[in-house]
Amino acid sequence: MQYTAPVEKISAAQLKRYAQVCGWALARVHAKSGDAASISGYLGGSDTFDLALAAFAQSYADEAERDHAALVEAVRAGRIHAQINE
């Protein structure tokens, strides 16, 4: 079952809580998605999976940096407004 909250209409505090709940649910589901011995046996002894995972992580990090740079530029250019709450 999937649900998406109307995040455009909620407060920053509500959005933070929603993100926490989503992260918790996702972590819980993935933690129960298989047992370590079976997964290890399936992957075998080579480093193919390790290398693929590292390549994905690097690619994802690069994309996150590009996204952040685009966000910063949009704020500087006045196309969007950003508010920092500490």
N, CA, C and O atoms as a MOPAC input file, in Angstrom:
PM7 MOZYME 1SCF
protein

 N      0.84500 1    -1.17700 1     0.00000 1
 C      0.00000 1     0.00000 1     0.00000 1
 C      0.88700 1     1.23600 1     0.00000 1
 O      1.86000 1     1.31600 1     0.75000 1
 N      0.54600 1     2.18900 1    -0.84100 1
 C      1.32900 1     3.40900 1    -0.91400 1
 C      0.45000 1     4.60900 1    -0.62400 1
 O     -0.74300 1     4.61500 1    -0.92500 1
 N      1.06000 1     5.62100 1    -0.03400 1
 C      0.35300 1     6.85600 1     0.28100 1
 C      1.31900 1     8.01200 1     0.10400 1
 O      2.48500 1     7.91500 1     0.48700 1
 N      0.85200 1     9.08000 1    -0.45900 1
 C      1.64500 1    10.29100 1    -0.57500 1
 C      0.86100 1    11.42700 1     0.05600 1
 O     -0.27900 1    11.69400 1    -0.32300 1
 N      1.47100 1    12.08500 1     1.00700 1
 C      0.83100 1    13.21800 1     1.67500 1
 C      0.91400 1    14.44900 1     0.77100 1
 O      1.84600 1    14.56800 1    -0.02400 1
 N     -0.03900 1    15.35100 1     0.88400 1
 C      0.01500 1    16.60200 1     0.11500 1
 C      1.04600 1    17.54800 1     0.73300 1
 O      0.68500 1    18.49400 1     1.43200 1
 N      2.32400 1    17.28900 1     0.47300 1
 C      3.39700 1    18.00700 1     1.15100 1
 C      3.43100 1    19.49300 1     0.81300 1
 O      4.04100 1    20.27400 1     1.54400 1
 N      2.79000 1    19.89500 1    -0.27400 1
 C      2.77200 1    21.31900 1    -0.62900 1
 C      1.97100 1    22.13900 1     0.37200 1
 O      2.11100 1    23.36100 1     0.43400 1
 N      1.14000 1    21.47600 1     1.14600 1
 C      0.20500 1    22.18200 1     2.02800 1
 C      0.50700 1    21.99100 1     3.50800 1
 O     -0.32800 1    22.33000 1     4.34600 1
 N      1.68500 1    21.45300 1     3.85700 1
 C      1.96700 1    21.22000 1     5.26600 1
 C      3.11400 1    22.11600 1     5.73700 1
 O      3.89500 1    22.62500 1     4.93300 1
 N      3.19600 1    22.29400 1     7.02800 1
 C      4.23100 1    23.15500 1     7.61100 1
 C      5.58400 1    22.46000 1     7.57400 1
 O      5.67100 1    21.25900 1     7.31800 1
 N      6.63200 1    23.22300 1     7.83100 1
 C      7.98000 1    22.66200 1     7.86100 1
 C      8.09800 1    21.58100 1     8.93200 1
 O      8.72900 1    20.54800 1     8.70900 1
 N      7.49500 1    21.81600 1    10.08600 1
 C      7.54700 1    20.82300 1    11.16600 1
 C      6.82200 1    19.54100 1    10.76200 1
 O      7.29400 1    18.43900 1    11.04000 1
 N      5.68400 1    19.69100 1    10.11000 1
 C      4.93600 1    18.52000 1     9.65700 1
 C      5.70900 1    17.77500 1     8.56800 1
 O      5.71500 1    16.54400 1     8.54000 1
 N      6.35900 1    18.51800 1     7.67400 1
 C      7.15100 1    17.89600 1     6.60900 1
 C      8.31500 1    17.11100 1     7.20100 1
 O      8.62000 1    16.01000 1     6.74400 1
 N      8.95800 1    17.66900 1     8.20600 1
 C     10.06000 1    16.97600 1     8.87700 1
 C      9.57000 1    15.68000 1     9.50500 1
 O     10.21000 1    14.63900 1     9.36200 1
 N      8.45400 1    15.73900 1    10.19000 1
 C      7.90100 1    14.53500 1    10.82800 1
 C      7.51000 1    13.50400 1     9.77600 1
 O      7.75900 1    12.31100 1     9.95400 1
 N      6.89700 1    13.95600 1     8.67500 1
 C      6.50300 1    13.05600 1     7.59100 1
 C      7.73600 1    12.35800 1     7.02000 1
 O      7.70300 1    11.15400 1     6.76500 1
 N      8.83100 1    13.11000 1     6.81500 1
 C     10.06500 1    12.52900 1     6.29900 1
 C     10.62400 1    11.49000 1     7.26600 1
 O     11.11800 1    10.44600 1     6.84100 1
 N     10.54800 1    11.77600 1     8.57200 1
 C     11.02700 1    10.82100 1     9.57500 1
 C     10.22900 1     9.52100 1     9.52600 1
 O     10.79800 1     8.43200 1     9.58500 1
 N      8.91600 1     9.64300 1     9.41800 1
 C      8.05100 1     8.46100 1     9.36600 1
 C      8.33500 1     7.66100 1     8.09900 1
 O      8.41300 1     6.43300 1     8.14500 1
 N      8.49100 1     8.34900 1     6.97000 1
 C      8.79400 1     7.66100 1     5.71100 1
 C     10.12800 1     6.93400 1     5.81000 1
 O     10.23600 1     5.77900 1     5.39900 1
 N     11.14800 1     7.60100 1     6.35300 1
 C     12.45600 1     6.96800 1     6.51200 1
 C     12.40200 1     5.76200 1     7.42100 1
 O     13.01800 1     4.73500 1     7.13800 1
 N     11.66600 1     5.88300 1     8.51400 1
 C     11.52900 1     4.76500 1     9.45100 1
 C     10.86800 1     3.57200 1     8.76000 1
 O     11.33200 1     2.43700 1     8.87800 1
 N      9.77400 1     3.84500 1     8.03600 1
 C      9.04600 1     2.76600 1     7.36700 1
 C      9.91400 1     2.10100 1     6.29900 1
 O      9.92900 1     0.87500 1     6.18600 1
 N     10.62500 1     2.89200 1     5.52900 1
 C     11.48400 1     2.35900 1     4.48400 1
 C     12.60300 1     1.50400 1     5.08100 1
 O     12.89000 1     0.41800 1     4.57800 1
 N     13.22600 1     1.98600 1     6.13700 1
 C     14.30100 1     1.22500 1     6.78700 1
 C     13.77200 1    -0.09000 1     7.34500 1
 O     14.42600 1    -1.12600 1     7.23000 1
 N     12.60100 1    -0.04700 1     7.94100 1
 C     12.02000 1    -1.26200 1     8.53300 1
 C     11.70900 1    -2.30200 1     7.46700 1
 O     11.98100 1    -3.48900 1     7.65100 1
 N     11.14500 1    -1.86100 1     6.36700 1
 C     10.81000 1    -2.79300 1     5.28300 1
 C     12.08400 1    -3.40300 1     4.70800 1
 O     12.14500 1    -4.61200 1     4.48500 1
 N     13.09700 1    -2.58000 1     4.46700 1
 C     14.32400 1    -3.10600 1     3.89100 1
 C     15.07200 1    -4.01300 1     4.86100 1
 O     15.74300 1    -4.95400 1     4.43500 1
 N     14.96700 1    -3.74500 1     6.13500 1
 C     15.63500 1    -4.58500 1     7.12300 1
 C     15.03200 1    -5.98400 1     7.15600 1
 O     15.69200 1    -6.92900 1     7.58600 1
 N     13.79700 1    -6.12700 1     6.71200 1
 C     13.12500 1    -7.42100 1     6.73600 1
 C     13.07000 1    -8.05800 1     5.34700 1
 O     12.34000 1    -9.02900 1     5.14500 1
 N     13.83100 1    -7.52700 1     4.39000 1
 C     13.69900 1    -7.98900 1     3.01900 1
 C     14.50300 1    -9.24300 1     2.70400 1
 O     14.38900 1    -9.76700 1     1.59600 1
 N     15.29900 1    -9.73800 1     3.62100 1
 C     16.03600 1   -10.96400 1     3.37700 1
 C     16.99100 1   -11.26100 1     4.50500 1
 O     17.28600 1   -10.39700 1     5.33100 1
 N     17.47100 1   -12.48700 1     4.53800 1
 C     18.42100 1   -12.80300 1     5.59800 1
 C     19.84700 1   -12.72900 1     5.03800 1
 O     20.08400 1   -13.00600 1     3.86200 1
 N     20.76500 1   -12.35700 1     5.89100 1
 C     22.13900 1   -12.07400 1     5.48500 1
 C     22.82200 1   -13.27000 1     4.83100 1
 O     23.54100 1   -13.10200 1     3.84600 1
 N     22.61300 1   -14.45500 1     5.35400 1
 C     23.28400 1   -15.64200 1     4.81300 1
 C     22.82900 1   -15.92000 1     3.38100 1
 O     23.65000 1   -16.24400 1     2.52300 1
 N     21.54600 1   -15.79700 1     3.12300 1
 C     21.03100 1   -16.02400 1     1.76700 1
 C     21.55500 1   -14.97800 1     0.79600 1
 O     21.94800 1   -15.29700 1    -0.32600 1
 N     21.55500 1   -13.72700 1     1.23800 1
 C     22.03700 1   -12.64600 1     0.38100 1
 C     23.52600 1   -12.84300 1     0.10300 1
 O     23.96700 1   -12.68900 1    -1.03600 1
 N     24.29400 1   -13.17500 1     1.11500 1
 C     25.72300 1   -13.40200 1     0.94400 1
 C     25.98400 1   -14.55800 1    -0.01500 1
 O     26.86600 1   -14.47100 1    -0.86800 1
 N     25.23600 1   -15.62000 1     0.11900 1
 C     25.37600 1   -16.76300 1    -0.77700 1
 C     25.03000 1   -16.40900 1    -2.21100 1
 O     25.68100 1   -16.87300 1    -3.14700 1
 N     24.01400 1   -15.59300 1    -2.38200 1
 C     23.59700 1   -15.16500 1    -3.71600 1
 C     24.66200 1   -14.28300 1    -4.36700 1
 O     24.93700 1   -14.41900 1    -5.55900 1
 N     25.25900 1   -13.38600 1    -3.59300 1
 C     26.24400 1   -12.45700 1    -4.13800 1
 C     27.57700 1   -13.13700 1    -4.43000 1
 O     28.30200 1   -12.71100 1    -5.32900 1
 N     27.90400 1   -14.16700 1    -3.69800 1
 C     29.15700 1   -14.86800 1    -3.94000 1
 C     30.34900 1   -14.13200 1    -3.36800 1
 O     30.19700 1   -13.21000 1    -2.56700 1
 N     31.54400 1   -14.54600 1    -3.78400 1
 C     32.76500 1   -14.01200 1    -3.20400 1
 C     33.43200 1   -12.91300 1    -4.01200 1
 O     34.43400 1   -12.35200 1    -3.56800 1
 N     32.91000 1   -12.59200 1    -5.17600 1
 C     33.56300 1   -11.56200 1    -5.99300 1
 C     33.21800 1   -10.16900 1    -5.48400 1
 O     32.34000 1    -9.99600 1    -4.63800 1
 N     33.92900 1    -9.18100 1    -6.01900 1
 C     33.67100 1    -7.79400 1    -5.62000 1
 C     32.75300 1    -7.06400 1    -6.60000 1
 O     32.66000 1    -5.83800 1    -6.55600 1
 N     32.08300 1    -7.79400 1    -7.47400 1
 C     31.21800 1    -7.17700 1    -8.48400 1
 C     30.11900 1    -6.33200 1    -7.85000 1
 O     29.89000 1    -5.19500 1    -8.26300 1
 N     29.44500 1    -6.88200 1    -6.85800 1
 C     28.36900 1    -6.13600 1    -6.20000 1
 C     28.92600 1    -4.93000 1    -5.46800 1
 O     28.35200 1    -3.84200 1    -5.52500 1
 N     30.04800 1    -5.12000 1    -4.77700 1
 C     30.67500 1    -4.01600 1    -4.03700 1
 C     31.00800 1    -2.86000 1    -4.97300 1
 O     30.74200 1    -1.69900 1    -4.66300 1
 N     31.59600 1    -3.19400 1    -6.12700 1
 C     31.97400 1    -2.16200 1    -7.09400 1
 C     30.73800 1    -1.47100 1    -7.68000 1
 O     30.73300 1    -0.25600 1    -7.87600 1
 N     29.70400 1    -2.24900 1    -7.95300 1
 C     28.46900 1    -1.66800 1    -8.49300 1
 C     27.82800 1    -0.74200 1    -7.47000 1
 O     27.34500 1     0.33600 1    -7.81800 1
 N     27.82200 1    -1.15900 1    -6.21000 1
 C     27.24800 1    -0.33700 1    -5.14700 1
 C     28.05000 1     0.95300 1    -4.96700 1
 O     27.47300 1     2.02500 1    -4.78700 1
 N     29.37600 1     0.84600 1    -5.01600 1
 C     30.22500 1     2.03300 1    -4.88600 1
 C     30.00900 1     2.98400 1    -6.06700 1
 O     29.95600 1     4.20000 1    -5.87800 1
 N     29.88400 1     2.44300 1    -7.27500 1
 C     29.64800 1     3.28100 1    -8.45600 1
 C     28.30300 1     3.99000 1    -8.34900 1
 O     28.18500 1     5.16700 1    -8.68900 1
 N     27.29300 1     3.27000 1    -7.87500 1
 C     25.97700 1     3.88900 1    -7.69100 1
 C     26.05100 1     5.00000 1    -6.65700 1
 O     25.49900 1     6.08000 1    -6.86800 1
 N     26.72600 1     4.74900 1    -5.54300 1
 C     26.83500 1     5.74900 1    -4.47700 1
 C     27.54900 1     6.99900 1    -4.98100 1
 O     27.13900 1     8.11800 1    -4.67100 1
 N     28.60900 1     6.81200 1    -5.75000 1
 C     29.33900 1     7.96300 1    -6.29900 1
 C     28.46100 1     8.75100 1    -7.26400 1
 O     28.43800 1     9.98200 1    -7.22900 1
 N     27.74600 1     8.04300 1    -8.11600 1
 C     26.85300 1     8.69300 1    -9.06900 1
 C     25.74500 1     9.46500 1    -8.35700 1
 O     25.39800 1    10.58000 1    -8.74500 1
 N     25.20400 1     8.85500 1    -7.31600 1
 C     24.13300 1     9.48700 1    -6.54300 1
 C     24.65700 1    10.73700 1    -5.83600 1
 O     23.98500 1    11.76800 1    -5.80200 1
 N     25.86300 1    10.63800 1    -5.27300 1
 C     26.46200 1    11.79100 1    -4.59400 1
 C     26.72300 1    12.92900 1    -5.57700 1
 O     26.48400 1    14.09500 1    -5.26400 1
 N     27.21600 1    12.58500 1    -6.77100 1
 C     27.45300 1    13.60200 1    -7.79800 1
 C     26.15100 1    14.30200 1    -8.18300 1
 O     26.11700 1    15.52200 1    -8.34700 1
 N     25.08300 1    13.52100 1    -8.32500 1
 C     23.78800 1    14.10600 1    -8.66800 1
 C     23.27400 1    15.00200 1    -7.54400 1
 O     22.71900 1    16.06900 1    -7.80700 1
 N     23.45300 1    14.57900 1    -6.30600 1
 C     23.02500 1    15.39300 1    -5.16700 1
 C     23.77800 1    16.72200 1    -5.14600 1
 O     23.19700 1    17.76600 1    -4.84800 1
 N     25.07600 1    16.68200 1    -5.46500 1
 C     25.85600 1    17.91900 1    -5.51200 1
 C     25.37500 1    18.83200 1    -6.63500 1
 O     25.29200 1    20.04600 1    -6.45100 1
 N     25.05600 1    18.25800 1    -7.80400 1
 C     24.52400 1    19.07000 1    -8.90800 1
 C     23.17300 1    19.67600 1    -8.53700 1
 O     22.90800 1    20.84300 1    -8.82500 1
 N     22.33300 1    18.88500 1    -7.90500 1
 C     21.01900 1    19.38400 1    -7.47300 1
 C     21.17700 1    20.52900 1    -6.47500 1
 O     20.47500 1    21.53600 1    -6.56400 1
 N     22.09500 1    20.37300 1    -5.53200 1
 C     22.30800 1    21.41100 1    -4.53600 1
 C     22.83400 1    22.68400 1    -5.19500 1
 O     22.39700 1    23.78300 1    -4.85500 1
 N     23.76000 1    22.54500 1    -6.12500 1
 C     24.29800 1    23.71000 1    -6.83500 1
 C     23.18400 1    24.43000 1    -7.59500 1
 O     23.14000 1    25.66000 1    -7.61800 1
 N     22.28700 1    23.66700 1    -8.21300 1
 C     21.16700 1    24.27000 1    -8.93400 1
 C     20.23600 1    24.99100 1    -7.96500 1
 O     19.72900 1    26.06600 1    -8.28500 1
 N     20.00500 1    24.42000 1    -6.79600 1
 C     19.17700 1    25.05900 1    -5.77300 1
 C     19.80400 1    26.36200 1    -5.30700 1
 O     19.12800 1    27.38800 1    -5.23100 1
 N     21.08900 1    26.32700 1    -4.99600 1
 C     21.78600 1    27.53500 1    -4.54600 1
 C     21.70800 1    28.61400 1    -5.61800 1
 O     21.45200 1    29.77600 1    -5.30400 1
 N     21.92200 1    28.25100 1    -6.86800 1
 C     21.85800 1    29.21800 1    -7.96600 1
 C     20.45200 1    29.79700 1    -8.11400 1
 O     20.29700 1    30.99400 1    -8.35800 1
 N     19.43500 1    28.96000 1    -7.96900 1
 C     18.05300 1    29.44400 1    -8.06700 1
 C     17.74000 1    30.42700 1    -6.94500 1
 O     17.03600 1    31.41300 1    -7.16300 1
 N     18.25500 1    30.16600 1    -5.75000 1
 C     18.04800 1    31.08800 1    -4.63000 1
 C     18.77200 1    32.40300 1    -4.90900 1
 O     18.20000 1    33.48000 1    -4.74100 1
 N     20.02200 1    32.31200 1    -5.33100 1
 C     20.80200 1    33.52600 1    -5.61700 1
 C     20.17100 1    34.35900 1    -6.72800 1
 O     20.20500 1    35.58900 1    -6.68300 1
 N     19.59900 1    33.69300 1    -7.71600 1
 C     18.99400 1    34.39500 1    -8.84700 1
 C     17.59700 1    34.92400 1    -8.51100 1
 O     16.99800 1    35.65700 1    -9.29800 1
 N     17.08500 1    34.54800 1    -7.33800 1
 C     15.76800 1    35.02600 1    -6.92800 1
 C     14.60900 1    34.25700 1    -7.53700 1
 O     13.46000 1    34.68800 1    -7.43900 1
 N     14.89600 1    33.11900 1    -8.16800 1
 C     13.81600 1    32.32300 1    -8.76500 1
 C     13.00000 1    31.58200 1    -7.70300 1
 O     11.82800 1    31.26600 1    -7.90800 1
 N     13.64900 1    31.31300 1    -6.56200 1
 C     12.94900 1    30.68900 1    -5.43000 1
 C     13.42600 1    31.33000 1    -4.14700 1
 O     14.49600 1    31.93800 1    -4.10200 1
 N     12.63100 1    31.19300 1    -3.10800 1
 C     12.97600 1    31.74400 1    -1.80400 1
 C     13.31800 1    30.58300 1    -0.87700 1
 O     12.62000 1    29.57000 1    -0.84600 1
 N     14.37900 1    30.74400 1    -0.14100 1
 C     14.77500 1    29.72600 1     0.82700 1
 C     14.78300 1    30.31600 1     2.21600 1
 O     15.24300 1    31.44000 1     2.41900 1
 N     14.28600 1    29.57700 1     3.15300 1
 C     14.25900 1    30.00400 1     4.55200 1
 C     14.99500 1    28.96600 1     5.36700 1
 O     14.70400 1    27.77300 1     5.27900 1
 N     15.94500 1    29.41700 1     6.15500 1
 C     16.71400 1    28.51100 1     6.99700 1
 C     16.16100 1    28.58300 1     8.40800 1
 O     16.14000 1    29.65000 1     9.02100 1
 N     15.71300 1    27.44500 1     8.92100 1
 C     15.20500 1    27.35300 1    10.28900 1
 C     16.18100 1    26.52900 1    11.09800 1
 O     16.40700 1    25.35700 1    10.79800 1
 N     16.75300 1    27.12500 1    12.10700 1
 C     17.70200 1    26.38000 1    12.94100 1
 C     17.12800 1    26.12300 1    14.29400 1
 O     17.78200 1    25.50800 1    15.13600 1

